[in-house]
């Protein structure tokens, strides 16, 4: 499920804060806010499919949150923060967009877990909450940080905020082999190896990797989506989504090499040496 940004086919650089504020102001308050946090402005059926495959990939890792200190980076409208807080986690959600944070706070207050989660405006590349966390979650965040120095700074900040015995789970577009067909001015699919190397440089060990969305139809179709007549584009997207979703749902965790997005389970290297 490439996070194709339907409004940003230009190669000109965009200011990240401006870009995410625009996304949030347009879509964060609509429905579940998926058009703001999944694939920018895309139809609900497509973004709902993205959320379902992400939820299935994350399910095993989000069940043991009771009493844990949790950091949700790039929290958007707080969809994962609210889920973890409702299960007893003490969640801090951070996002670059103030509008996202306001909307996440509003939704948490309406749904009930507001006492167990709060939200901050923070840039991941400069993250500083003053705490370390038992569990860190990030869903399709690093793939939007294009500058290499800010990308590596973001990984270092994540490492600094992870408690010595903590665990981090990230979902990122990380094809096994280089594939830039869906890269845009605000999205880059770094390779699996690039992520593993970046984690290792910051003293982190990739403990496990699972797949998310191995069906390649979306990646083949999405570069053409914005070029087709609207009716034909929607028909093609609907067909691709309908064919891909069952395969991704049942095979996603197992077909790692084929998967466009990967789920990384990460710990500090020191903890693994101590455990050995």
C-alpha positions, -999 to 999 in steps of 0.1 A, spaced: 0 0 0 22 28 -12 14 60 5 8 78 -28 4 115 -21 -23 124 -46 -18 161 -42 20 162 -46 32 150 -79 57 179 -82 93 172 -76 98 206 -59 107 205 -23 80 210 3 83 223 38 73 193 60 54 213 86 34 232 59 27 200 41 14 181 72 -6 211 84 -23 212 50 -31 175 52 -45 179 87 -66 210 79 -82 193 49 -89 159 63 -81 153 100 -116 160 111 -134 140 84 -146 105 94 -117 86 109 -92 111 96 -76 84 73 -72 107 43 -49 128 65 -28 100 80 -28 72 54 -27 81 18 -33 118 13 -68 126 1 -74 91 -14 -108 75 -13 -121 60 19 -122 25 6 -85 26 -2 -74 42 31 -96 18 50 -77 -11 33 -44 5 43 -56 8 79 -68 -28 80 -35 -43 68 -16 -21 92 -39 -32 121 -34 -68 112 4 -64 111 4 -45 144 -21 -67 163 3 -90 180 24 -60 192 -3 -38 206 -20 -63 229 4 -60 258 2 -23 267 -13 -23 302 7 0 325 35 6 299 49 40 291 43 44 254 55 68 227 35 71 195 56 91 170 39 107 141 6 100 159 -16 120 135 -52 120 147 -42 95 175 -57 64 160 -31 40 175 -26 62 207 -63 59 215 -63 22 210 -33 16 233 -46 40 259 -79 22 260 -60 -10 269 -43 6 298 -11 21 283 1 55 293 6 71 259 24 102 247 16 110 211 38 134 191 33 149 157 48 177 136 14 192 129 -4 213 156 -37 206 138 -32 169 141 -24 172 178 -55 192 184 -76 167 166 -60 138 184 -67 154 217 -104 161 207 -109 125 196 -94 111 228 -116 133 249 -147 121 230 -138 84 231 -128 82 268 -91 74 270 -80 110 274 -68 103 310 -42 79 296 -29 97 266 -17 132 259 -3 148 227 26 171 219 38 190 189 73 177 182 96 172 152 109 137 153 144 148 141 146 170 172 125 149 195 128 157 232 101 146 256 123 143 287 114 106 292 122 71 280 95 46 270 88 9 274 73 8 239 77 31 209 54 29 179 59 46 146 37 39 115 49 53 81 68 82 96 105 79 86 95 73 50 84 110 49 118 123 62 137 128 30 169 146 41 194 119 51 208 139 80 173 144 95 165 108 88 195 96 108 188 122 135 153 109 138 165 73 143 190 86 170 162 104 188 141 72 188 170 52 202 175 79 229 138 77 240 137 39 241 141 25 276 170 -1 281 146 -30 281 121 -14 258 108 -25 224 102 -4 193 78 -13 164 80 6 132 61 2 99 78 18 69 79 15 32 111 -6 29 113 -27 -3 138 -55 -3 154 -41 -34 155 -4 -45 123 7 -61 116 44 -65 85 42 -87 63 58 -60 88 83 -46 76 119 -45 86 152 -31 75 140 4 79 103 3 109 80 -2 110 42 -1 144 34 14 155 -2 11 152 -27 39 190 -27 42 191 10 46 168 8 76 187 -20 92 220 -1 88 205 31 102 192 12 133 225 -5 138 244 28 137 223 41 166 229 10 188 197 -7 179 192 -44 169 165 -54 144 150 -83 163 123 -93 138 109 -82 105 74 -91 92 56 -81 60 25 -60 56 14 -57 20 31 -81 -4 7 -79 -33 24 -58 -60 -6 -45 -78 -9 -13 -59 28 -4 -66 23 -11 -103 -9 9 -105 -4 40 -83 22 58 -104 -6 60 -131 -34 69 -108 -31 107 -112 -27 105 -149 -59 87 -157 -94 102 -161 -110 104 -127 -136 77 -133 -111 53 -148 -86 60 -120 -112 52 -93 -123 20 -111 -88 8 -114 -80 16 -78 -112 -2 -67 -102 -33 -86 -66 -32 -74 -77 -28 -38 -103 -56 -40 -78 -80 -54 -49 -70 -31 -67 -68 3 -75 -105 8 -40 -115 -2 -23 -89 19 -46 -98 49 -38 -135 48 -2 -135 35 12 -101 47 30 -112 78 47 -141 60 58 -127 26 84 -104 40 106 -101 9 77 -92 -14 61 -68 10 64 -31 1 60 -21 38 79 -39 65 72 -41 102 104 -38 123 107 -50 159 137 -33 174 156 -33 208 188 -19 221 218 -40 213 231 -39 249 199 -56 261 204 -84 237 240 -90 248 229 -90 285 202 -115 277 227 -138 259 
